[in-house]
Amino acid sequence: MQRAALRPVSFVSMKPLIGITTGREESSQGYPQLKAAEAYVQTIANAGGLPVLIPLGLDEPLLAELTGRLDGLLLTGGGDIHPRHYGGSSEIEVMRVDEDRDRVEFALLRHALRDDLPFLGVCRGLQVVNVALGGSLYVDLATERPEGIEHRYYPDWPREHRAHTVNITPGSLLARTLGASQIQVNSLHHQGVRELAPGLVASAVAPDGLIEGLEVPQSRFGLAVQWHPENLQDDPVMRALFAGLVQAAGGR
């Protein structure tokens, strides 16, 4: 009896697994539920990554195990970080504070830095990176920095409205990723970086000098921006941010 010929083994390329942080809100029935803007999921998928949502409420061992299984991390936008984490004023109103989300995202970032896991922070995500590493924020830009330009255009303007320019530092990871030195961005935030954390480098600034991009120099891909590129996906420059994350994650 003749043996059947062995078939060649086909190796399927695995898409990089990108964890996407979530927020928490109350349902119409009063139950807490997790949420993430669909745009984040779509941009990661369109860039060639495999998106997965990271729930809140996980303890430290589970967060460590979860991060260890990821190829990349996306820290999304959302409510304010509690001011106690950076010595901010308790007299100024904050929005949608969730201390469990603060805890979870600080832990995720800590594990990402330990494992050199590629990450991208968006809006709140930039603020998480800065605060987690020892920096501080303006609790409210209009109150504490009234001489600056307007940064909070939503909900009066659409999320994709290009509000102002951003100048990008030549030679930075952000400049190399975007292939641009100046871009027009949307602007949906009322907080911003006051003091940059030790070890971070500012790689983009608004016309009023507010930091709009930062990065971790010793990281393979550790980048965060203050605007919302997921809402500007008709622009190849903005798509390049997510492509850069997925590409770095695929090279692990």
C-alpha positions in Angstrom: 0.0 0.0 0.0 1.3 3.4 -1.0 1.5 6.1 1.7 -0.5 9.2 1.0 1.7 12.1 0.1 2.2 14.6 2.9 0.5 17.9 2.3 2.6 21.0 2.9 1.8 22.8 6.1 0.3 26.3 5.5 1.2 28.9 8.1 -1.4 31.6 8.4 0.0 35.0 9.4 -1.5 36.1 12.7 -2.8 39.6 13.0 -1.4 41.5 15.9 -3.7 41.5 18.9 -4.4 45.1 20.0 -6.1 45.8 23.3 -8.5 48.7 23.4 -9.4 50.3 26.7 -13.0 50.9 27.6 -15.1 53.3 29.7 -18.1 52.8 31.9 -21.5 54.3 31.8 -24.9 53.6 33.3 -27.6 51.9 31.1 -31.1 53.2 30.8 -32.1 50.6 33.4 -29.4 51.9 35.8 -26.9 49.1 35.3 -23.2 49.8 34.7 -22.0 48.8 31.3 -18.7 49.0 29.4 -18.3 51.0 26.2 -15.8 51.9 23.5 -16.3 54.1 20.5 -16.7 51.9 17.4 -14.2 54.1 15.5 -11.4 52.7 17.6 -12.2 49.2 16.7 -12.6 50.0 13.0 -9.3 51.9 12.8 -7.4 49.1 14.3 -9.1 46.5 12.1 -8.5 48.7 9.0 -4.8 49.0 9.9 -4.5 45.2 9.9 -4.8 44.6 13.6 -7.1 42.3 15.6 -9.0 44.5 18.0 -10.1 43.3 21.5 -11.8 45.3 24.2 -10.3 45.4 27.6 -12.9 45.4 30.4 -12.7 47.4 33.6 -12.9 45.8 37.1 -10.0 43.4 36.6 -7.6 42.8 39.4 -3.8 43.3 39.1 -2.9 39.6 38.3 -5.5 39.5 35.5 -4.3 42.8 34.1 -0.7 41.5 34.0 -1.8 38.3 32.3 -3.9 40.1 29.8 -1.2 42.6 28.9 1.2 39.7 28.4 -1.1 38.2 25.7 -1.4 41.5 23.8 0.8 42.7 20.9 -0.2 46.3 21.3 -2.3 48.7 23.4 -4.6 51.5 22.5 -5.4 53.9 25.4 -8.7 55.6 24.3 -10.4 58.9 25.1 -12.9 59.4 27.8 -13.7 61.1 31.1 -11.2 62.9 33.3 -8.5 61.4 35.5 -9.1 62.1 39.2 -7.1 65.2 40.1 -5.7 63.6 43.2 -3.4 61.6 41.0 -1.5 64.7 39.9 -2.2 67.3 42.7 -4.9 69.1 40.8 -7.4 71.5 42.3 -10.5 69.9 43.9 -12.3 73.2 43.4 -12.6 72.9 39.6 -15.3 70.8 38.1 -14.2 67.5 36.5 -16.2 65.3 34.1 -17.1 61.6 34.2 -14.3 60.6 36.7 -14.0 56.8 37.1 -11.2 55.8 39.5 -11.4 52.2 38.6 -10.6 53.2 35.0 -7.7 55.2 36.3 -6.4 52.2 38.2 -6.8 49.8 35.3 -5.2 52.1 32.7 -2.3 53.0 35.0 -1.6 49.3 35.5 -1.9 48.5 31.7 0.6 51.2 30.9 3.0 50.1 33.6 2.9 46.5 32.2 3.2 47.8 28.6 6.4 49.8 29.5 7.8 46.8 31.4 7.3 44.5 28.4 8.1 47.2 25.7 4.6 46.7 24.4 3.8 49.1 21.6 1.1 51.6 22.6 -0.8 54.6 21.3 -2.7 57.0 23.6 -5.6 59.2 22.3 -6.8 62.3 24.2 -7.4 61.0 27.7 -4.8 58.3 26.8 -2.2 61.0 26.4 -3.1 62.3 29.8 -3.0 58.8 31.4 0.6 58.4 30.1 1.7 61.8 31.5 0.0 61.3 34.9 1.0 57.7 35.4 4.7 58.7 34.9 4.6 61.6 37.3 3.4 64.6 35.2 0.5 66.9 35.9 -2.5 68.3 34.1 -4.5 71.5 33.8 -7.8 70.5 35.5 -9.6 72.8 33.1 -7.8 74.8 30.4 -10.4 77.6 30.2 -10.1 78.2 34.0 -6.3 77.7 34.5 -5.0 78.8 31.2 -7.4 81.4 29.9 -4.8 83.0 27.6 -4.7 79.8 25.4 -6.7 79.1 22.3 -10.0 77.2 22.4 -9.5 73.5 22.7 -13.0 72.2 23.5 -15.0 72.3 20.3 -17.3 69.4 20.9 -20.3 69.2 21.2 -20.8 72.6 19.5 -18.9 71.4 16.4 -18.7 67.9 14.8 -16.0 65.6 16.1 -14.2 65.7 12.8 -14.0 69.6 12.7 -10.4 70.7 12.2 -9.9 73.2 14.9 -6.2 74.2 14.8 -2.8 73.4 13.6 -0.2 71.2 15.4 3.5 71.6 14.9 5.5 68.3 15.1 9.0 68.0 16.3 11.4 67.0 13.4 12.9 63.6 13.8 10.5 62.5 16.5 8.6 59.1 16.3 5.4 61.1 15.6 7.1 62.9 12.7 8.4 59.7 11.3 5.0 58.0 11.7 3.0 60.7 10.1 5.5 61.9 7.6 4.5 65.5 8.3 5.8 68.5 10.2 2.5 70.4 10.6 -1.1 69.1 10.5 -4.7 70.3 11.2 -6.4 68.4 14.0 -9.7 68.2 15.8 -9.9 69.3 19.4 -12.4 67.9 21.9 -10.6 68.3 25.3 -10.9 70.6 28.2 -7.8 69.4 30.0 -4.1 69.3 29.0 -0.5 68.7 30.0 0.7 71.2 32.6 4.0 69.6 33.6 5.5 66.9 31.4 6.5 63.7 33.2 10.2 62.9 33.6 11.4 60.7 30.8 8.8 61.8 28.3 9.4 64.0 25.3 7.0 66.5 23.8 6.7 65.8 20.1 3.8 68.1 19.1 2.5 71.5 20.2 -0.5 73.7 19.5 -0.2 77.3 18.5 -0.6 78.4 22.1 2.3 76.1 23.2 0.1 73.3 24.8 1.6 69.9 24.3 -0.4 67.9 21.8 1.9 64.9 21.4 4.3 63.0 23.6 6.4 59.9 23.4 8.6 57.6 25.4 12.1 57.7 23.8 13.3 54.4 25.0 10.1 52.6 23.9 9.9 50.8 20.6 6.5 52.5 19.9 5.3 54.6 22.8 3.3 57.5 21.5 0.3 59.6 22.5 -1.7 62.5 20.9 -4.2 64.9 22.4 -6.5 65.0 19.3 -8.8 62.3 18.1 -7.4 60.7 14.9 -10.0 57.9 14.9 -12.5 60.5 13.8 -10.3 61.7 10.9 -9.9 58.4 9.1 -10.5 60.0 5.7 -7.0 61.4 6.1 -4.1 59.1 5.3 -1.9 61.0 7.7 -4.2 60.2 10.6 -4.5 56.5 9.5 -0.8 56.3 9.7 -0.9 56.6 13.5 -2.9 53.3 13.8 -0.9 51.7 11.0 2.3 52.6 12.9 0.9 50.9 16.1 -0.2 47.8 14.3 3.1 47.5 12.4 5.1 47.9 15.6 2.9 45.3 17.3 3.4 42.9 14.4 7.2 43.1 14.8 7.2 41.8 18.4 
